[in-house]
Every structure is written in structure tokens, then in C-alpha cells.
Amino acid sequence: MASAASNRRRMKGEVIKTAMDKTAVVQVTRRFPHPVYKKYVTRMKKFYAHDEQNAATAGDQVIIEETRPLSKTKRWRILEIIGSAKGGSAA
């Protein structure tokens, strides 16, 4: 049973909005070289992530993990907060 959880995708991103109850909007930034011009391109995407304790605040660095559909738009959950918006590390 524990091995099934290891197959889920994980991403690192920044919380940009926490106005909803038990939901945080996480922005994931990825950089990749353009296939033709080889210049690095930055792309950002927003994900709705489940935050059961409303622990995340805007500006926090978090790791999100793929999960079953929790609502119409939520398919991710916050696994851990790795950097606090206040500058210190989260406990």
C-alpha cells in the first residue's frame, strides 16, 4: 500500500493565494530549453491543492503531491511546507 503513494507526481512551488477554506493555490515554475532556439524558457502553472489545517500562507514554498479528485478543480494536496514566507524554515 505504501508503494502506491510513491508513484504519485510531486512538485515544488509557491503558495500565491489562500483565500479559500482548506485550499491553497500553488504556482509551479519550470525552466526548460526551447527545442529550436535553445534559449531557456520559463513557464508557470497554477494548481489547486488541498490544505487540511489551513497551515500554508501566501509566499510559502511547498511540495504538492498528486491525489484523487477532491473537487471539481482540486487534484493535489500539500505534502509539506519547506520554506516559510516569513523567511524562517517551517517546523
C-alpha positions as CSV (number, residue, x, y, z in Angstrom):
1,M,0.0,0.0,0.0
2,A,2.8,2.4,0.7
3,S,4.4,1.7,-2.7
4,A,1.3,3.1,-4.5
5,A,1.9,6.5,-2.9
6,S,5.4,6.6,-4.3
7,N,4.1,6.6,-7.9
8,R,2.4,10.0,-7.4
9,R,3.9,13.0,-9.0
10,R,5.4,15.6,-6.7
11,M,6.2,19.3,-7.5
12,K,7.7,22.2,-5.7
13,G,6.0,25.5,-5.9
14,E,5.0,28.7,-4.1
15,V,1.7,29.4,-2.5
16,I,0.1,32.5,-4.1
17,K,-3.4,32.5,-2.6
18,T,-5.1,31.1,0.5
19,A,-8.5,32.8,0.4
20,M,-10.5,29.6,0.2
21,D,-11.1,27.2,3.1
22,K,-8.8,24.2,3.1
23,T,-7.5,25.1,-0.4
24,A,-4.3,26.9,-1.5
25,V,-3.3,28.0,-5.0
26,V,0.2,26.9,-5.7
27,Q,2.2,28.2,-8.6
28,V,4.8,25.9,-10.1
29,T,7.6,27.3,-12.2
30,R,9.6,25.2,-14.6
31,R,12.5,26.2,-16.9
32,F,13.4,24.3,-20.0
33,P,15.4,25.0,-23.2
34,H,13.5,25.9,-26.2
35,P,13.6,22.9,-28.7
36,V,14.8,25.0,-31.6
37,Y,16.5,28.1,-30.2
38,K,18.0,26.5,-27.0
39,K,17.2,29.7,-25.0
40,Y,15.8,28.9,-21.6
41,V,12.0,29.5,-21.3
42,T,10.1,29.9,-18.0
43,R,6.6,28.6,-17.8
44,M,4.3,28.9,-14.8
45,K,1.2,26.9,-13.9
46,K,-1.3,27.2,-11.1
47,F,-2.6,24.2,-9.2
48,Y,-5.3,24.0,-6.5
49,A,-4.0,22.0,-3.6
50,H,-5.8,20.6,-0.5
51,D,-4.6,22.1,2.8
52,E,-6.4,20.4,5.6
53,Q,-5.2,22.6,8.5
54,N,-5.0,25.9,6.5
55,A,-1.3,25.9,7.5
56,A,0.1,27.4,4.3
57,T,0.2,31.2,3.8
58,A,1.0,33.2,0.7
59,G,4.7,33.1,-0.1
60,D,5.4,29.7,1.4
61,Q,7.4,27.2,-0.5
62,V,5.6,23.9,-0.6
63,I,5.7,20.4,-2.0
64,I,2.5,19.2,-3.6
65,E,1.5,15.6,-4.4
66,E,-1.0,14.2,-6.9
67,T,-4.1,12.7,-5.3
68,R,-7.6,11.5,-6.2
69,P,-10.0,14.2,-7.3
70,L,-11.2,16.1,-4.2
71,S,-13.4,18.6,-6.0
72,K,-14.0,20.0,-9.5
73,T,-10.6,21.5,-9.7
74,K,-8.5,20.1,-6.8
75,R,-6.3,17.1,-7.7
76,W,-3.3,17.9,-5.5
77,R,-2.6,18.1,-1.8
78,I,0.1,19.9,0.2
79,L,2.6,17.3,1.4
80,E,4.9,19.7,3.4
81,I,5.8,23.3,3.8
82,I,9.5,23.6,3.1
83,G,10.0,27.4,3.4
84,S,8.0,29.9,5.3
85,A,7.0,33.3,3.9
86,K,8.5,34.9,7.0
87,G,12.0,33.8,6.0
88,G,12.5,31.0,8.5
89,S,12.1,27.3,7.9
90,A,8.8,25.7,8.7
91,A,8.7,23.2,11.6
